[in-house]
């Protein structure tokens, strides 16, 4: 039976690292880890810059009159005993902002954020806001840091 020269076989590609010594493989692994660490550091710095920009540009540019509490928020405030003044103070002076996460907004032109403020060593304030021409407070929550730490791990 003659072989057909047009038939190609699906053979796995040769492993380029197969013939390398353990020292060479360790060196390659160390280089890959260094590159991954550098990328992680760059990502961290990028997020840190975004947070600082968000603090200075987005939050500080709004006045007290532009912070709106909806009916839903008023109900949540009563149930959770979070004073409106505490929310307003932290939104106007975001020095205690320790984290923010952009969330999916309902309408175009809006941005929705989950903001986390440090109130004390044992308490944090979580505020979900929608930002457009005003800051609409969706919901405020006070949590204890023990709860946060337990869920971070």
Secondary structure by P-SEA (a helix, b strand, c coil): cccccccccccccccccccccaaaaaaaaaaaaaaaaaaaaaaaaaaaaaaaaaacccccccccccccccaaaaaaaaaacccaaaaaaaaacccccccccccccccccbbbbbbbbbccccbbbbbbbccccbbbbcbbbbbbaaaaaaaac
